[in-house]
Amino acid sequence: MNPIFPSILSTNFFDLEAKLRAFADSGIDFIHLDVMDGHFVDPISFGPSLARAIRAKFPFRLDAHLMVSNPEKAVPHFIQAGVDWISFHAEAAGAEATAGLLGTIRASGRKAGLVLNPDTPLERLRPYLAAADYVLLMSVFPGYGGQSFIPATLERAAQLKKEIAARNASCLLQVDGGIHPDNAALLQQAGADLFVVGTALFNAADIPAQIRQLTNHVHWSRA
């Protein structure tokens, strides 16, 4: 599996199909969908109809990051749209709802992820590490593309990876926000498995070359 997950949030949507073709030609397996509701975060992005449109024309697997206030209402729509991986914010769901929603996603045959903002303590994730297929650690505050990587994410990633190992959990560690080749390599050294990349790809003059540069810095390290 290619560990680079392009996020289409940063794209010019008039040019999206051409960008997706460039990703397909460059060996990308997953497209990351940043779903924003205008409430949990200020902007509004897109919904499950875009997931259906991509799936109809491309062979990508889809990874939906739900930045929404009521993830229990949104999740069924993305399951029906055929999304493969679905993650939601720990900050958006209470303890009981979180456990139940992870179970609902996994029962549908999808991979279930839990997302943590940069200023939320890692303790919020610990009760759910065994129930999640992956954890998405935000390295910027969610809602807007083009932000700078928060350096403290490196230590947070290392701490979380140790916690995952200590609990003998199998969940993957995904990181999202301000990622470019140099910090991607540092994040992988800290324990990250997957890298969501937006602006650094969509602003690149040569997308295949940028993907090659990223994949020269990181590699898929899980069996």
N, C-alpha and C positions, 0 to 999 in steps of 0.2 A: 504493500500500500504506500502511495506517495504521501509523506507526512505534511505536505503543503496543502492547506485548504483555502483557496481563494474566496474572499468575501466580496460579494457583488455590491455591497452598500456604497462603495466609492465610485461605481461606474456611471458613465453617461448612458442612460437606458436606451437611447437611440442607437447606441453602438454595442449593446449587450451581446447580440448574437455573434458578432465578429469576435468579441473577446472570448466568448465561450468556445468558439471553434479553435481559437489559439490555445486555450487551456486543454481542450481535447487532444489537439495535435502534440501537446507537450507532456502527455502522460499523467495529467491530473485525474484523480479518481473521484474526489469529493468537491462539491460546491457548498460554501457556507452561506446560509441565508440569515441575515440579521433582521428579525421581525420586531418592529417597534410600534407601540400602540398609542403614542401621544399622551400617555398617563404615567406609566412606570418610568418612561423617559419622554422627553418633550417631543422629539420628532415622530412622525408617522412614516413607515416605509412601505411595506407590501404584505400580502397575505398568502394563503395557500394557493390561490390561482396562479401565482408566479411559479410556485413549485410544480404545479401540473404542467405549465407551459414548457418549463425546462425539461421535465421528464419526457414530454412528448417528442422532443427533437434531439435530445442528447442522452448518452449512456451514463452520465454521471450519477453517483449516489449523492443524496442531499442531506445536509446537516443543518437543521433549523435551530437557531438560538433565539428563544422567545424572551424578548425584553418587554414583558406584558404584566399587568397587575393581577390578572386572573388566569394563570396558566392552565388551571383545570378546565376552563371554558375553551381555550385555544387548542390544547393538545389534540382533542378528537378530530378537529378539522385538518390538522397536519398529518395525522395518521391516515385519514381518508384520502389526502392528497398524495400519499405514497412516499412521504419523507422517510428516510432510513434511520437517521439519528435525530433525537429531539432533546434539547436541553432547556431548562428554565432556571430562574434565579432563586437562590435560597432566600433572598430578601423578600420575595414576592409570595411566599407560601409559608404557612405555619408548619410546625413539626409534624403534626398528624397528616396534613395535606401533602407534605413533601414525600413522606414514605409511601402514601397511597398513590401519588401521581407517578413516582418512579416505577411502582409495580404495574400501573396501568400501561405505561409506555412499553415496558418489557413484555408484558402479557400479549401485546399486539405484535410482537416479533421485531420491534424496533430497539435500537440502543438508547438507553436513558442517561441523560447527563444533567449535572447540577452545576450552576454557575455561581461564582463569587466575585463581588465587586472588590476593587483595590483596598477599600477602607473597612471591609467586613472581616472580623476575626476568622481565622481558619477553623476555630472550634465549631463554627456553624456547620461545617461539612462533616466533621468526624463521625457523627452517628450514622451517616448514610454511605460511607465509603464502600461497605460491602454490598449495598443495594444499587449502586450506580455503576454503569459501564464506563463512564468517563466523567472527569471533572474539568470544567472550563474556568481557568483562572484569568480574570481580566487584568490586563496590564495597562489599561487606560480606563477612564470612567465611561460607561456605556452611553451610547446615543449619537455620537458624532465620529465620523471618520477623520483621519489626518492628524490625530493627536500624537504627542510624543510618548514613547515608552517610559513607564515609571520604573526606575532602576531597582527599587525595593522588591519588585516582582521576582527577581532572581533568588533572593533569600526565601521569599514565600514559596516559590516553586520547590526549592530544596527541602524546606521544612515539610511541605505537603507530601513530597515523594517519600520522605522518611516515614511519615505517618502511614502512608499507603502500604509500604513494605512491612512496617511493624504490625499492622493489622492483617497482614497476609491477604490483602485485597488485590484484585486484579484490574481495577479501573485504570484507564489511561488518563494522562494529564495533557490537556490541551491548553494553549495560551493564545490570547487574542488582544492585539492593540499595539500599534507602533512597531511592528516587527519588520526587521530587515536582515540581510545576511549575517552581519556581525553579532547582533544580539540574539538571533536565532541559535547560533552556535553556542553562545553562553547559556541560553535557556536549556538546550539539550544537555549540556554538561551538568546543569542543576537538576535535571530529571524530566524535562518536558518531552513528550512523545509526538505531539501534533501542534501545528503552527498555523493559525488563521492569519492570512495576509490580505490586506485590502489596498490601501493607497500605494504601497511600494510596488504592487503589481500593475494596478490600473493606470498609474501615472508613468509607467515605464514605456520608453519608446519602442523597445523590443521585448515583448512579453516572454517569448520562449527563452531568450537569453537571460532574463531576470529569473525565470524559474530554474534554469540550469545553475545560475549563481546560488540561488537559495538551496537547491538540492545538493550542491557541492559542499555546503556548510553543515547540513543536517542530513540524517538518513533514518530510514525506518528501522527501529532497533528491537521490535517486538516480534516474537515468533507468531 
